[in-house]
């Protein structure tokens, strides 16, 4: 009996509990824009050269470090940074070109 008294849960009526909305500022437009942008980036990523595509996928999607990418692709670490930078530039140019 003592065990049950100590470990019994307190019962609360649902009428006594105040409910709060978790997030009143849900931005559906921003969420839709981000989803659209991710799809567009993914589409552009498929249309660039493989030498730029691989480092970008490894870095942004698989969250690998430059050193890990360097080991995987068997290229110098400095080249990894250059390829990622150029790949981002190519994708940005394609996205801007399509919006015009």
Biopython code that builds the backbone (N, CA, C, O; Angstrom):
import numpy as np
from Bio.PDB.StructureBuilder import StructureBuilder

atoms = [
    (1, "UNK", "N", (0.816, -1.196, 0.000)),
    (1, "UNK", "CA", (0.000, 0.000, 0.000)),
    (1, "UNK", "C", (0.858, 1.256, 0.000)),
    (1, "UNK", "O", (0.560, 2.219, -0.707)),
    (2, "UNK", "N", (1.921, 1.244, 0.792)),
    (2, "UNK", "CA", (2.787, 2.412, 0.843)),
    (2, "UNK", "C", (3.412, 2.685, -0.525)),
    (2, "UNK", "O", (3.525, 3.836, -0.948)),
    (3, "UNK", "N", (3.804, 1.641, -1.191)),
    (3, "UNK", "CA", (4.380, 1.785, -2.527)),
    (3, "UNK", "C", (3.386, 2.452, -3.473)),
    (3, "UNK", "O", (3.754, 3.358, -4.221)),
    (4, "UNK", "N", (2.144, 2.015, -3.444)),
    (4, "UNK", "CA", (1.121, 2.585, -4.320)),
    (4, "UNK", "C", (0.858, 4.049, -3.985)),
    (4, "UNK", "O", (0.656, 4.859, -4.890)),
    (5, "UNK", "N", (0.858, 4.400, -2.708)),
    (5, "UNK", "CA", (0.627, 5.789, -2.314)),
    (5, "UNK", "C", (1.759, 6.694, -2.788)),
    (5, "UNK", "O", (1.516, 7.805, -3.260)),
    (6, "UNK", "N", (2.987, 6.219, -2.663)),
    (6, "UNK", "CA", (4.145, 7.016, -3.056)),
    (6, "UNK", "C", (4.235, 7.170, -4.570)),
    (6, "UNK", "O", (4.596, 8.236, -5.069)),
    (7, "UNK", "N", (3.915, 6.133, -5.283)),
    (7, "UNK", "CA", (4.138, 6.131, -6.727)),
    (7, "UNK", "C", (2.876, 6.334, -7.559)),
    (7, "UNK", "O", (2.896, 6.159, -8.778)),
    (8, "UNK", "N", (1.806, 6.695, -6.915)),
    (8, "UNK", "CA", (0.586, 6.921, -7.694)),
    (8, "UNK", "C", (0.689, 8.268, -8.397)),
    (8, "UNK", "O", (1.282, 9.213, -7.878)),
    (9, "UNK", "N", (0.119, 8.336, -9.549)),
    (9, "UNK", "CA", (0.160, 9.568, -10.330)),
    (9, "UNK", "C", (-0.982, 10.475, -9.907)),
    (9, "UNK", "O", (-2.077, 10.016, -9.581)),
    (10, "UNK", "N", (-0.709, 11.744, -9.920)),
    (10, "UNK", "CA", (-1.744, 12.710, -9.594)),
    (10, "UNK", "C", (-2.669, 12.846, -10.789)),
    (10, "UNK", "O", (-2.219, 13.005, -11.924)),
    (11, "UNK", "N", (-3.937, 12.783, -10.530)),
    (11, "UNK", "CA", (-4.919, 12.906, -11.599)),
    (11, "UNK", "C", (-5.337, 14.360, -11.720)),
    (11, "UNK", "O", (-5.615, 15.021, -10.719)),
    (12, "UNK", "N", (-5.379, 14.851, -12.944)),
    (12, "UNK", "CA", (-5.775, 16.223, -13.196)),
    (12, "UNK", "C", (-6.914, 16.208, -14.194)),
    (12, "UNK", "O", (-6.858, 15.501, -15.200)),
    (13, "UNK", "N", (-7.918, 16.965, -13.925)),
    (13, "UNK", "CA", (-9.045, 17.073, -14.835)),
    (13, "UNK", "C", (-8.629, 17.901, -16.046)),
    (13, "UNK", "O", (-7.895, 18.879, -15.905)),
    (14, "UNK", "N", (-9.081, 17.526, -17.208)),
    (14, "UNK", "CA", (-8.751, 18.272, -18.411)),
    (14, "UNK", "C", (-9.346, 19.673, -18.394)),
    (14, "UNK", "O", (-8.847, 20.567, -19.077)),
    (15, "UNK", "N", (-10.390, 19.869, -17.632)),
    (15, "UNK", "CA", (-11.009, 21.190, -17.527)),
    (15, "UNK", "C", (-10.125, 22.160, -16.747)),
    (15, "UNK", "O", (-10.236, 23.373, -16.928)),
    (16, "UNK", "N", (-9.259, 21.651, -15.893)),
    (16, "UNK", "CA", (-8.413, 22.493, -15.064)),
    (16, "UNK", "C", (-7.105, 22.883, -15.747)),
    (16, "UNK", "O", (-6.398, 23.765, -15.259)),
    (17, "UNK", "N", (-6.776, 22.251, -16.852)),
    (17, "UNK", "CA", (-5.500, 22.476, -17.511)),
    (17, "UNK", "C", (-5.647, 23.569, -18.565)),
    (17, "UNK", "O", (-6.599, 23.565, -19.346)),
    (18, "UNK", "N", (-4.691, 24.512, -18.580)),
    (18, "UNK", "CA", (-4.684, 25.540, -19.617)),
    (18, "UNK", "C", (-3.877, 25.026, -20.794)),
    (18, "UNK", "O", (-2.815, 24.428, -20.622)),
    (19, "UNK", "N", (-4.380, 25.260, -21.960)),
    (19, "UNK", "CA", (-3.678, 24.836, -23.168)),
    (19, "UNK", "C", (-3.027, 26.045, -23.816)),
    (19, "UNK", "O", (-3.616, 27.121, -23.905)),
    (20, "UNK", "N", (-1.807, 25.842, -24.261)),
    (20, "UNK", "CA", (-1.083, 26.914, -24.945)),
    (20, "UNK", "C", (-0.722, 26.431, -26.349)),
    (20, "UNK", "O", (-0.376, 25.269, -26.559)),
    (21, "UNK", "N", (-0.813, 27.337, -27.281)),
    (21, "UNK", "CA", (-0.409, 27.017, -28.646)),
    (21, "UNK", "C", (1.111, 27.030, -28.672)),
    (21, "UNK", "O", (1.740, 27.975, -28.195)),
    (22, "UNK", "N", (1.689, 25.995, -29.222)),
    (22, "UNK", "CA", (3.141, 25.846, -29.201)),
    (22, "UNK", "C", (3.834, 26.977, -29.956)),
    (22, "UNK", "O", (4.814, 27.537, -29.465)),
    (23, "UNK", "N", (3.343, 27.313, -31.127)),
    (23, "UNK", "CA", (3.977, 28.357, -31.910)),
    (23, "UNK", "C", (2.897, 29.128, -32.656)),
    (23, "UNK", "O", (2.292, 28.621, -33.601)),
    (24, "UNK", "N", (2.670, 30.337, -32.226)),
    (24, "UNK", "CA", (1.625, 31.144, -32.843)),
    (24, "UNK", "C", (2.064, 31.740, -34.164)),
    (24, "UNK", "O", (1.225, 32.153, -34.964)),
    (25, "UNK", "N", (3.351, 31.790, -34.402)),
    (25, "UNK", "CA", (3.878, 32.428, -35.605)),
    (25, "UNK", "C", (4.400, 31.391, -36.592)),
    (25, "UNK", "O", (5.576, 31.411, -36.954)),
    (26, "UNK", "N", (3.554, 30.513, -37.014)),
    (26, "UNK", "CA", (3.950, 29.514, -37.996)),
    (26, "UNK", "C", (3.955, 30.189, -39.360)),
    (26, "UNK", "O", (2.942, 30.740, -39.791)),
    (27, "UNK", "N", (5.087, 30.144, -40.031)),
    (27, "UNK", "CA", (5.242, 30.809, -41.319)),
    (27, "UNK", "C", (5.143, 29.769, -42.430)),
    (27, "UNK", "O", (6.148, 29.186, -42.837)),
    (28, "UNK", "N", (3.927, 29.542, -42.917)),
    (28, "UNK", "CA", (3.727, 28.553, -43.971)),
    (28, "UNK", "C", (4.349, 28.993, -45.280)),
    (28, "UNK", "O", (4.873, 28.165, -46.026)),
    (29, "UNK", "N", (4.299, 30.294, -45.574)),
    (29, "UNK", "CA", (4.900, 30.775, -46.818)),
    (29, "UNK", "C", (6.403, 30.542, -46.823)),
    (29, "UNK", "O", (6.965, 30.110, -47.830)),
    (30, "UNK", "N", (7.049, 30.824, -45.709)),
    (30, "UNK", "CA", (8.489, 30.591, -45.612)),
    (30, "UNK", "C", (8.826, 29.121, -45.747)),
    (30, "UNK", "O", (9.819, 28.759, -46.378)),
    (31, "UNK", "N", (7.992, 28.264, -45.148)),
    (31, "UNK", "CA", (8.215, 26.819, -45.241)),
    (31, "UNK", "C", (8.055, 26.349, -46.686)),
    (31, "UNK", "O", (8.848, 25.543, -47.173)),
    (32, "UNK", "N", (7.034, 26.853, -47.365)),
    (32, "UNK", "CA", (6.801, 26.471, -48.763)),
    (32, "UNK", "C", (7.943, 26.967, -49.634)),
    (32, "UNK", "O", (8.402, 26.250, -50.523)),
    (33, "UNK", "N", (8.410, 28.200, -49.385)),
    (33, "UNK", "CA", (9.529, 28.745, -50.156)),
    (33, "UNK", "C", (10.792, 27.923, -49.962)),
    (33, "UNK", "O", (11.520, 27.669, -50.922)),
    (34, "UNK", "N", (11.063, 27.502, -48.721)),
    (34, "UNK", "CA", (12.247, 26.686, -48.451)),
    (34, "UNK", "C", (12.149, 25.339, -49.155)),
    (34, "UNK", "O", (13.132, 24.853, -49.713)),
    (35, "UNK", "N", (10.972, 24.742, -49.130)),
    (35, "UNK", "CA", (10.765, 23.457, -49.790)),
    (35, "UNK", "C", (10.982, 23.591, -51.291)),
    (35, "UNK", "O", (11.637, 22.753, -51.909)),
    (36, "UNK", "N", (10.428, 24.649, -51.869)),
    (36, "UNK", "CA", (10.596, 24.902, -53.297)),
    (36, "UNK", "C", (12.065, 25.119, -53.633)),
    (36, "UNK", "O", (12.566, 24.588, -54.624)),
    (37, "UNK", "N", (12.756, 25.903, -52.803)),
    (37, "UNK", "CA", (14.161, 26.193, -53.043)),
    (37, "UNK", "C", (15.009, 24.926, -52.958)),
    (37, "UNK", "O", (15.923, 24.739, -53.761)),
    (38, "UNK", "N", (14.713, 24.057, -51.998)),
    (38, "UNK", "CA", (15.449, 22.793, -51.881)),
    (38, "UNK", "C", (15.285, 21.948, -53.133)),
    (38, "UNK", "O", (16.244, 21.339, -53.607)),
    (39, "UNK", "N", (14.051, 21.909, -53.679)),
    (39, "UNK", "CA", (13.800, 21.139, -54.896)),
    (39, "UNK", "C", (14.562, 21.728, -56.077)),
    (39, "UNK", "O", (15.135, 20.995, -56.882)),
    (40, "UNK", "N", (14.565, 23.044, -56.174)),
    (40, "UNK", "CA", (15.270, 23.709, -57.269)),
    (40, "UNK", "C", (16.782, 23.480, -57.168)),
    (40, "UNK", "O", (17.445, 23.228, -58.174)),
    (41, "UNK", "N", (17.313, 23.568, -55.966)),
    (41, "UNK", "CA", (18.751, 23.323, -55.764)),
    (41, "UNK", "C", (19.083, 21.878, -56.112)),
    (41, "UNK", "O", (20.097, 21.607, -56.755)),
    (42, "UNK", "N", (18.233, 20.958, -55.690)),
    (42, "UNK", "CA", (18.445, 19.545, -56.023)),
    (42, "UNK", "C", (18.424, 19.301, -57.519)),
    (42, "UNK", "O", (19.218, 18.517, -58.040)),
    (43, "UNK", "N", (17.514, 19.974, -58.209)),
    (43, "UNK", "CA", (17.431, 19.837, -59.662)),
    (43, "UNK", "C", (18.678, 20.406, -60.334)),
    (43, "UNK", "O", (19.238, 19.788, -61.240)),
    (44, "UNK", "N", (19.111, 21.588, -59.886)),
    (44, "UNK", "CA", (20.325, 22.195, -60.444)),
    (44, "UNK", "C", (21.558, 21.352, -60.130)),
    (44, "UNK", "O", (22.475, 21.252, -60.944)),
    (45, "UNK", "N", (21.569, 20.758, -58.962)),
    (45, "UNK", "CA", (22.700, 19.929, -58.551)),
    (45, "UNK", "C", (22.865, 18.734, -59.486)),
    (45, "UNK", "O", (23.984, 18.320, -59.787)),
    (46, "UNK", "N", (21.743, 18.185, -59.940)),
    (46, "UNK", "CA", (21.801, 17.050, -60.861)),
    (46, "UNK", "C", (22.319, 17.452, -62.233)),
    (46, "UNK", "O", (22.797, 16.607, -62.990)),
    (47, "UNK", "N", (22.227, 18.744, -62.559)),
    (47, "UNK", "CA", (22.600, 19.212, -63.887)),
    (47, "UNK", "C", (23.984, 19.842, -63.964)),
    (47, "UNK", "O", (24.324, 20.445, -64.982)),
    (48, "UNK", "N", (24.792, 19.717, -62.908)),
    (48, "UNK", "CA", (26.150, 20.243, -62.979)),
    (48, "UNK", "C", (27.128, 19.081, -63.119)),
    (48, "UNK", "O", (26.772, 17.920, -62.918)),
    (49, "UNK", "N", (28.359, 19.418, -63.465)),
    (49, "UNK", "CA", (29.375, 18.383, -63.664)),
    (49, "UNK", "C", (29.583, 17.573, -62.384)),
    (49, "UNK", "O", (29.454, 18.083, -61.271)),
    (50, "UNK", "N", (29.905, 16.312, -62.578)),
    (50, "UNK", "CA", (30.096, 15.387, -61.465)),
    (50, "UNK", "C", (31.221, 15.836, -60.533)),
    (50, "UNK", "O", (31.156, 15.611, -59.324)),
    (51, "UNK", "N", (32.256, 16.474, -61.097)),
    (51, "UNK", "CA", (33.378, 16.893, -60.250)),
    (51, "UNK", "C", (32.974, 17.963, -59.244)),
    (51, "UNK", "O", (33.629, 18.110, -58.212)),
    (52, "UNK", "N", (31.903, 18.718, -59.522)),
    (52, "UNK", "CA", (31.380, 19.693, -58.564)),
    (52, "UNK", "C", (30.271, 19.075, -57.714)),
    (52, "UNK", "O", (30.103, 19.413, -56.542)),
    (53, "UNK", "N", (29.537, 18.183, -58.319)),
    (53, "UNK", "CA", (28.392, 17.555, -57.658)),
    (53, "UNK", "C", (28.810, 16.718, -56.440)),
    (53, "UNK", "O", (28.215, 16.832, -55.368)),
    (54, "UNK", "N", (29.820, 15.893, -56.612)),
    (54, "UNK", "CA", (30.245, 14.993, -55.534)),
    (54, "UNK", "C", (30.666, 15.725, -54.261)),
    (54, "UNK", "O", (30.173, 15.393, -53.183)),
    (55, "UNK", "N", (31.574, 16.724, -54.354)),
    (55, "UNK", "CA", (31.954, 17.422, -53.115)),
    (55, "UNK", "C", (30.788, 18.142, -52.440)),
    (55, "UNK", "O", (30.705, 18.177, -51.212)),
    (56, "UNK", "N", (29.881, 18.718, -53.246)),
    (56, "UNK", "CA", (28.728, 19.417, -52.673)),
    (56, "UNK", "C", (27.819, 18.451, -51.917)),
    (56, "UNK", "O", (27.362, 18.755, -50.815)),
    (57, "UNK", "N", (27.560, 17.296, -52.508)),
    (57, "UNK", "CA", (26.702, 16.299, -51.851)),
    (57, "UNK", "C", (27.359, 15.797, -50.568)),
    (57, "UNK", "O", (26.708, 15.686, -49.528)),
    (58, "UNK", "N", (28.645, 15.496, -50.650)),
    (58, "UNK", "CA", (29.345, 14.995, -49.463)),
    (58, "UNK", "C", (29.378, 16.041, -48.352)),
    (58, "UNK", "O", (29.215, 15.704, -47.179)),
    (59, "UNK", "N", (29.587, 17.296, -48.709)),
    (59, "UNK", "CA", (29.716, 18.343, -47.700)),
    (59, "UNK", "C", (28.369, 18.735, -47.107)),
    (59, "UNK", "O", (28.227, 18.790, -45.885)),
    (60, "UNK", "N", (27.378, 19.006, -47.953)),
    (60, "UNK", "CA", (26.111, 19.536, -47.447)),
    (60, "UNK", "C", (25.099, 18.473, -47.043)),
    (60, "UNK", "O", (24.358, 18.667, -46.080)),
    (61, "UNK", "N", (25.053, 17.374, -47.748)),
    (61, "UNK", "CA", (24.036, 16.371, -47.449)),
    (61, "UNK", "C", (24.544, 15.277, -46.520)),
    (61, "UNK", "O", (23.803, 14.790, -45.666)),
    (62, "UNK", "N", (25.805, 14.891, -46.685)),
    (62, "UNK", "CA", (26.362, 13.847, -45.824)),
    (62, "UNK", "C", (27.207, 14.425, -44.691)),
    (62, "UNK", "O", (27.727, 13.681, -43.859)),
    (63, "UNK", "N", (27.343, 15.756, -44.660)),
    (63, "UNK", "CA", (28.003, 16.482, -43.586)),
    (63, "UNK", "C", (29.440, 16.000, -43.330)),
    (63, "UNK", "O", (29.872, 15.868, -42.184)),
    (64, "UNK", "N", (30.156, 15.745, -44.409)),
    (64, "UNK", "CA", (31.559, 15.341, -44.300)),
    (64, "UNK", "C", (32.444, 16.574, -44.215)),
    (64, "UNK", "O", (32.083, 17.634, -44.725)),
    (65, "UNK", "N", (33.596, 16.442, -43.576)),
    (65, "UNK", "CA", (34.559, 17.538, -43.506)),
    (65, "UNK", "C", (35.382, 17.562, -44.793)),
    (65, "UNK", "O", (35.359, 16.617, -45.581)),
    (66, "UNK", "N", (36.102, 18.655, -44.985)),
    (66, "UNK", "CA", (36.958, 18.763, -46.174)),
    (66, "UNK", "C", (37.977, 17.618, -46.214)),
    (66, "UNK", "O", (38.262, 17.069, -47.278)),
    (67, "UNK", "N", (38.517, 17.269, -45.055)),
    (67, "UNK", "CA", (39.510, 16.201, -44.990)),
    (67, "UNK", "C", (38.893, 14.852, -45.382)),
    (67, "UNK", "O", (39.506, 14.067, -46.105)),
    (68, "UNK", "N", (37.689, 14.599, -44.903)),
    (68, "UNK", "CA", (37.017, 13.343, -45.250)),
    (68, "UNK", "C", (36.698, 13.292, -46.743)),
    (68, "UNK", "O", (36.859, 12.253, -47.383)),
    (69, "UNK", "N", (36.248, 14.411, -47.289)),
    (69, "UNK", "CA", (35.962, 14.464, -48.721)),
    (69, "UNK", "C", (37.242, 14.267, -49.514)),
    (69, "UNK", "O", (37.250, 13.590, -50.543)),
    (70, "UNK", "N", (38.318, 14.859, -49.030)),
    (70, "UNK", "CA", (39.619, 14.711, -49.671)),
    (70, "UNK", "C", (40.038, 13.243, -49.729)),
    (70, "UNK", "O", (40.542, 12.779, -50.751)),
    (71, "UNK", "N", (39.831, 12.521, -48.643)),
    (71, "UNK", "CA", (40.167, 11.098, -48.602)),
    (71, "UNK", "C", (39.260, 10.279, -49.520)),
    (71, "UNK", "O", (39.727, 9.379, -50.218)),
    (72, "UNK", "N", (37.971, 10.592, -49.517)),
    (72, "UNK", "CA", (37.014, 9.836, -50.321)),
    (72, "UNK", "C", (37.280, 10.020, -51.809)),
    (72, "UNK", "O", (37.292, 9.054, -52.572)),
    (73, "UNK", "N", (37.495, 11.282, -52.220)),
    (73, "UNK", "CA", (37.669, 11.572, -53.651)),
    (73, "UNK", "C", (39.124, 11.506, -54.110)),
    (73, "UNK", "O", (39.424, 11.601, -55.300)),
    (74, "UNK", "N", (40.018, 11.341, -53.138)),
    (74, "UNK", "CA", (41.462, 11.268, -53.419)),
    (74, "UNK", "C", (41.962, 12.503, -54.163)),
    (74, "UNK", "O", (42.625, 12.414, -55.197)),
    (75, "UNK", "N", (41.617, 13.661, -53.594)),
    (75, "UNK", "CA", (42.080, 14.943, -54.114)),
    (75, "UNK", "C", (42.571, 15.769, -52.931)),
    (75, "UNK", "O", (42.191, 15.497, -51.792)),
    (76, "UNK", "N", (43.420, 16.785, -53.184)),
    (76, "UNK", "CA", (43.907, 17.615, -52.075)),
    (76, "UNK", "C", (42.772, 18.376, -51.379)),
    (76, "UNK", "O", (41.755, 18.693, -51.997)),
    (77, "UNK", "N", (42.958, 18.661, -50.103)),
    (77, "UNK", "CA", (41.952, 19.357, -49.309)),
    (77, "UNK", "C", (41.636, 20.736, -49.886)),
    (77, "UNK", "O", (40.479, 21.156, -49.902)),
    (78, "UNK", "N", (42.659, 21.434, -50.357)),
    (78, "UNK", "CA", (42.430, 22.770, -50.938)),
    (78, "UNK", "C", (41.560, 22.687, -52.190)),
    (78, "UNK", "O", (40.769, 23.591, -52.459)),
    (79, "UNK", "N", (41.704, 21.612, -52.950)),
    (79, "UNK", "CA", (40.894, 21.416, -54.146)),
    (79, "UNK", "C", (39.431, 21.184, -53.770)),
    (79, "UNK", "O", (38.530, 21.614, -54.491)),
    (80, "UNK", "N", (39.194, 20.514, -52.656)),
    (80, "UNK", "CA", (37.825, 20.283, -52.181)),
    (80, "UNK", "C", (37.130, 21.624, -51.960)),
    (80, "UNK", "O", (36.002, 21.826, -52.409)),
    (81, "UNK", "N", (37.801, 22.531, -51.275)),
    (81, "UNK", "CA", (37.231, 23.858, -51.028)),
    (81, "UNK", "C", (36.953, 24.610, -52.316)),
    (81, "UNK", "O", (35.919, 25.265, -52.447)),
    (82, "UNK", "N", (37.867, 24.518, -53.264)),
    (82, "UNK", "CA", (37.698, 25.178, -54.557)),
    (82, "UNK", "C", (36.507, 24.603, -55.310)),
    (82, "UNK", "O", (35.705, 25.355, -55.863)),
    (83, "UNK", "N", (36.382, 23.279, -55.337)),
    (83, "UNK", "CA", (35.276, 22.636, -56.050)),
    (83, "UNK", "C", (33.924, 22.975, -55.423)),
    (83, "UNK", "O", (32.945, 23.206, -56.132)),
    (84, "UNK", "N", (33.879, 23.005, -54.097)),
    (84, "UNK", "CA", (32.637, 23.365, -53.409)),
    (84, "UNK", "C", (32.264, 24.810, -53.723)),
    (84, "UNK", "O", (31.105, 25.108, -54.011)),
    (85, "UNK", "N", (33.230, 25.692, -53.668)),
    (85, "UNK", "CA", (32.984, 27.104, -53.953)),
    (85, "UNK", "C", (32.498, 27.306, -55.392)),
    (85, "UNK", "O", (31.530, 28.030, -55.624)),
    (86, "UNK", "N", (33.156, 26.680, -56.338)),
    (86, "UNK", "CA", (32.764, 26.809, -57.747)),
    (86, "UNK", "C", (31.404, 26.160, -58.006)),
    (86, "UNK", "O", (30.603, 26.682, -58.782)),
    (87, "UNK", "N", (31.146, 25.034, -57.364)),
    (87, "UNK", "CA", (29.863, 24.362, -57.529)),
    (87, "UNK", "C", (28.714, 25.222, -57.018)),
    (87, "UNK", "O", (27.666, 25.312, -57.658)),
    (88, "UNK", "N", (28.915, 25.858, -55.855)),
    (88, "UNK", "CA", (27.899, 26.757, -55.307)),
    (88, "UNK", "C", (27.661, 27.932, -56.250)),
    (88, "UNK", "O", (26.523, 28.355, -56.449)),
    (89, "UNK", "N", (28.737, 28.453, -56.828)),
    (89, "UNK", "CA", (28.632, 29.585, -57.744)),
    (89, "UNK", "C", (27.842, 29.186, -58.995)),
    (89, "UNK", "O", (27.005, 29.956, -59.468)),
    (90, "UNK", "N", (28.097, 28.012, -59.523)),
    (90, "UNK", "CA", (27.396, 27.524, -60.707)),
    (90, "UNK", "C", (25.907, 27.365, -60.424)),
    (90, "UNK", "O", (25.072, 27.777, -61.229)),
    (91, "UNK", "N", (25.577, 26.772, -59.287)),
    (91, "UNK", "CA", (24.167, 26.580, -58.915)),
    (91, "UNK", "C", (23.483, 27.935, -58.737)),
    (91, "UNK", "O", (22.359, 28.127, -59.199)),
    (92, "UNK", "N", (24.149, 28.864, -58.076)),
    (92, "UNK", "CA", (23.585, 30.193, -57.871)),
    (92, "UNK", "C", (23.305, 30.871, -59.204)),
    (92, "UNK", "O", (22.241, 31.462, -59.390)),
    (93, "UNK", "N", (24.253, 30.790, -60.130)),
    (93, "UNK", "CA", (24.069, 31.402, -61.452)),
    (93, "UNK", "C", (22.905, 30.769, -62.199)),
    (93, "UNK", "O", (22.127, 31.469, -62.847)),
    (94, "UNK", "N", (22.782, 29.445, -62.113)),
    (94, "UNK", "CA", (21.665, 28.769, -62.782)),
    (94, "UNK", "C", (20.326, 29.192, -62.205)),
    (94, "UNK", "O", (19.374, 29.421, -62.951)),
    (95, "UNK", "N", (20.242, 29.299, -60.879)),
    (95, "UNK", "CA", (18.991, 29.696, -60.244)),
    (95, "UNK", "C", (18.631, 31.138, -60.616)),
    (95, "UNK", "O", (17.471, 31.440, -60.896)),
    (96, "UNK", "N", (19.637, 32.029, -60.617)),
    (96, "UNK", "CA", (19.373, 33.422, -60.978)),
    (96, "UNK", "C", (18.977, 33.551, -62.442)),
    (96, "UNK", "O", (18.110, 34.356, -62.782)),
    (97, "UNK", "N", (19.602, 32.768, -63.304)),
    (97, "UNK", "CA", (19.329, 32.806, -64.734)),
    (97, "UNK", "C", (17.890, 32.355, -65.023)),
    (97, "UNK", "O", (17.239, 32.915, -65.905)),
    (98, "UNK", "N", (17.400, 31.376, -64.311)),
    (98, "UNK", "CA", (16.062, 30.854, -64.529)),
    (98, "UNK", "C", (14.975, 31.782, -64.014)),
    (98, "UNK", "O", (13.844, 31.741, -64.498)),
    (99, "UNK", "N", (15.302, 32.611, -63.045)),
    (99, "UNK", "CA", (14.301, 33.525, -62.478)),
    (99, "UNK", "C", (14.094, 34.762, -63.356)),
    (99, "UNK", "O", (13.104, 35.478, -63.204)),
    (100, "UNK", "N", (15.018, 35.004, -64.261)),
    (100, "UNK", "CA", (14.909, 36.191, -65.142)),
    (100, "UNK", "C", (13.967, 35.944, -66.272)),
    (100, "UNK", "O", (13.757, 36.827, -67.104)),
]
sb = StructureBuilder()
sb.init_structure("model")
sb.init_model(0)
sb.init_chain("A")
sb.init_seg("    ")
for serial, (resi, resn, name, xyz) in enumerate(atoms, 1):
    if name == "N":
        sb.init_residue(resn, " ", resi, " ")
    sb.init_atom(name, np.array(xyz, "f"), 0.0, 1.0, " ", f" {name:<3s}", serial, name[0])
structure = sb.get_structure()
